[in-house]
Amino acid sequence: MYGNHDRYTCEHWQTTEIAAEESSTEHDTQVAPWHSDALSKLDINLVSVQRRPHVIALVGPHNAGKTTYLAAIHLLCLREPVLKDFSFAGSLTLRGWQRIIESMQYPRDKNLPPSYPPHTPNSNERVPGLLHYTLRTNEDEGLQEILLTDAPGEWFTSWACNPDESMYPGAVWTIRNADAYLFFVDSDALAGDEPGVARSTIESMAMRLAEERNEKPVGIVWSKSDVKIDGVIEQQVETILSRELPDATSFRMSVRPQKGNDPEMMVESLKDTLEFATTKQPVAIDFQTDCPTGNPEDRFLSYRGNGHV
């Protein structure tokens, strides 16, 4: 810009390269375009070059089980095919997936038993972490790109009260760009010491989502469904959800083994929710067949082709 052939001799050059770049040789010119960690807004172009990705937004308050759901889905994908019409064809975020499942796997250190994934850190990032799958149809009809959001619940709690982008723009981005929503209802919070607060949080989020969803599909996930909720509180929440999201599909889910229940029931509930969220809804396109002109007397503006006006 200022005529310096060597950028390091320019007084305005900002030396922000990492140490690894300084130690690389001039032959190290090929660098992978992805880092295999969770994607961000700047990385979306990697999966949208050939086709638009299908974005699934996991919405819910803090500690509602969103990250645990993601971990359970990936652990299941490592074991068996999850979607009946698709098979796994790749991922650009394998390290991102590994980060959320490592705490649920059996470690080599016996003093660290498996546990739930750590809380997704709350930050002011523009977008949430985006976890990616590439799926191939079993009929070999092509590929489908899937992005699942991993965002802190604090974002959505704030967004429900104030949808302005200035506070947590990541929540606004998630809601606007999603193709389907999984709305998490925390059964443990509803059965806890402050069920009224949990119910109010669910109501405010459901009301806001109803305003912003633009008729996109919503799945209501009653997480930690092994926890017993007071019948009155549960009925009140069901009334709120049926009022605000009347066409939503409900799912009951728990990653804890329940006495008398087949463990495969948990597997089936995971498959059902992902099947619901990945199913593309038909889009109705309103074609305008009548094109009125501002001046119907002008034969040029009234031309419709094939010699007709």
Solvent accessible surface area in square Angstrom, and as a share of the most:
residue,aa,sasa,rsa
1,M,218,0.97
2,Y,135,0.51
3,G,64,0.61
4,N,66,0.34
5,H,195,0.87
6,D,71,0.37
7,R,111,0.41
8,Y,120,0.46
9,T,93,0.54
10,C,26,0.15
11,E,157,0.70
12,H,103,0.46
13,W,96,0.34
14,Q,129,0.57
15,T,98,0.57
16,T,114,0.66
17,E,44,0.20
18,I,120,0.61
19,A,81,0.63
20,A,64,0.50
21,E,81,0.36
22,E,136,0.61
23,S,91,0.59
24,S,52,0.34
25,T,81,0.47
26,E,147,0.66
27,H,154,0.69
28,D,89,0.46
29,T,107,0.62
30,Q,176,0.78
31,V,128,0.74
32,A,66,0.51
33,P,91,0.57
34,W,112,0.39
35,H,84,0.37
36,S,29,0.19
37,D,32,0.17
38,A,36,0.28
39,L,2,0.01
40,S,42,0.27
41,K,93,0.40
42,L,156,0.78
43,D,26,0.13
44,I,33,0.17
45,N,90,0.46
46,L,54,0.27
47,V,9,0.05
48,S,44,0.28
49,V,120,0.69
50,Q,145,0.64
51,R,72,0.26
52,R,146,0.53
53,P,8,0.05
54,H,10,0.04
55,V,8,0.04
56,I,0,0.00
57,A,0,0.00
58,L,1,0.00
59,V,0,0.00
60,G,0,0.00
61,P,21,0.13
62,H,89,0.40
63,N,95,0.49
64,A,0,0.00
65,G,18,0.17
66,K,13,0.05
67,T,19,0.11
68,T,21,0.12
69,Y,4,0.01
70,L,0,0.00
71,A,0,0.00
72,A,10,0.08
73,I,0,0.00
74,H,10,0.05
75,L,51,0.25
76,L,11,0.05
77,C,39,0.23
78,L,111,0.55
79,R,144,0.53
80,E,48,0.22
81,P,105,0.66
82,V,13,0.08
83,L,10,0.05
84,K,154,0.65
85,D,63,0.33
86,F,38,0.16
87,S,47,0.31
88,F,116,0.49
89,A,41,0.32
90,G,21,0.20
91,S,20,0.13
92,L,32,0.16
93,T,0,0.00
94,L,94,0.47
95,R,113,0.41
96,G,3,0.03
97,W,0,0.00
98,Q,77,0.34
99,R,125,0.46
100,I,20,0.10
101,I,0,0.00
102,E,100,0.45
103,S,30,0.20
104,M,41,0.18
105,Q,63,0.28
106,Y,196,0.74
107,P,57,0.36
108,R,245,0.89
109,D,68,0.35
110,K,194,0.82
111,N,130,0.66
112,L,112,0.56
113,P,98,0.62
114,P,52,0.33
115,S,65,0.42
116,Y,104,0.40
117,P,16,0.10
118,P,96,0.61
119,H,90,0.40
120,T,24,0.14
121,P,102,0.64
122,N,68,0.35
123,S,46,0.30
124,N,111,0.57
125,E,109,0.49
126,R,113,0.41
127,V,9,0.05
128,P,5,0.03
129,G,24,0.23
130,L,0,0.00
131,L,3,0.02
132,H,4,0.02
133,Y,6,0.02
134,T,15,0.09
135,L,16,0.08
136,R,101,0.37
137,T,24,0.14
138,N,84,0.43
139,E,115,0.51
140,D,104,0.54
141,E,140,0.63
142,G,32,0.31
143,L,58,0.29
144,Q,18,0.08
145,E,14,0.06
146,I,2,0.01
147,L,0,0.00
148,L,0,0.00
149,T,0,0.00
150,D,21,0.11
151,A,2,0.02
152,P,5,0.03
153,G,2,0.02
154,E,52,0.23
155,W,3,0.01
156,F,0,0.00
157,T,57,0.33
158,S,26,0.17
159,W,7,0.02
160,A,7,0.05
161,C,103,0.61
162,N,72,0.37
163,P,48,0.30
164,D,76,0.39
165,E,55,0.25
166,S,95,0.62
167,M,103,0.46
168,Y,30,0.11
169,P,19,0.12
170,G,0,0.00
171,A,0,0.00
172,V,7,0.04
173,W,29,0.10
174,T,0,0.00
175,I,3,0.01
176,R,148,0.54
177,N,49,0.25
178,A,0,0.00
179,D,33,0.17
180,A,0,0.00
181,Y,0,0.00
182,L,0,0.00
183,F,1,0.00
184,F,1,0.00
185,V,0,0.00
186,D,7,0.04
187,S,1,0.00
188,D,60,0.31
189,A,40,0.31
190,L,1,0.01
191,A,42,0.32
192,G,37,0.35
193,D,148,0.77
194,E,114,0.51
195,P,38,0.24
196,G,28,0.27
197,V,94,0.54
198,A,15,0.11
199,R,68,0.25
200,S,60,0.39
201,T,27,0.16
202,I,4,0.02
203,E,51,0.23
204,S,34,0.22
205,M,0,0.00
206,A,0,0.00
207,M,87,0.39
208,R,50,0.18
209,L,0,0.00
210,A,35,0.27
211,E,118,0.53
212,E,69,0.31
213,R,20,0.07
214,N,121,0.62
215,E,160,0.72
216,K,51,0.22
217,P,20,0.12
218,V,2,0.01
219,G,0,0.00
220,I,6,0.03
221,V,0,0.00
222,W,6,0.02
223,S,8,0.05
224,K,39,0.16
225,S,34,0.22
226,D,50,0.26
227,V,31,0.18
228,K,179,0.76
229,I,10,0.05
230,D,83,0.43
231,G,53,0.51
232,V,96,0.55
233,I,23,0.12
234,E,42,0.19
235,Q,107,0.48
236,Q,67,0.30
237,V,0,0.00
238,E,63,0.28
239,T,70,0.41
240,I,14,0.07
241,L,6,0.03
242,S,67,0.43
243,R,131,0.48
244,E,35,0.16
245,L,3,0.01
246,P,101,0.63
247,D,97,0.50
248,A,23,0.18
249,T,58,0.34
250,S,70,0.45
251,F,27,0.11
252,R,111,0.41
253,M,9,0.04
254,S,9,0.06
255,V,42,0.24
256,R,102,0.37
257,P,129,0.81
258,Q,66,0.29
259,K,209,0.88
260,G,83,0.80
261,N,65,0.33
262,D,79,0.41
263,P,101,0.63
264,E,81,0.36
265,M,114,0.51
266,M,64,0.29
267,V,8,0.05
268,E,86,0.38
269,S,17,0.11
270,L,3,0.02
271,K,42,0.18
272,D,72,0.37
273,T,0,0.00
274,L,7,0.03
275,E,48,0.22
276,F,42,0.17
277,A,0,0.00
278,T,7,0.04
279,T,67,0.39
280,K,118,0.50
281,Q,89,0.40
282,P,128,0.80
283,V,126,0.72
284,A,103,0.80
285,I,120,0.61
286,D,139,0.72
287,F,156,0.65
288,Q,134,0.60
289,T,131,0.76
290,D,102,0.53
291,C,68,0.41
292,P,104,0.65
293,T,42,0.24
294,G,87,0.83
295,N,73,0.38
296,P,98,0.62
297,E,148,0.66
298,D,51,0.27
299,R,174,0.64
300,F,171,0.71
301,L,86,0.43
302,S,19,0.12
303,Y,121,0.46
304,R,125,0.46
305,G,19,0.19
306,N,142,0.73
307,G,65,0.63
308,H,120,0.54
309,V,99,0.57
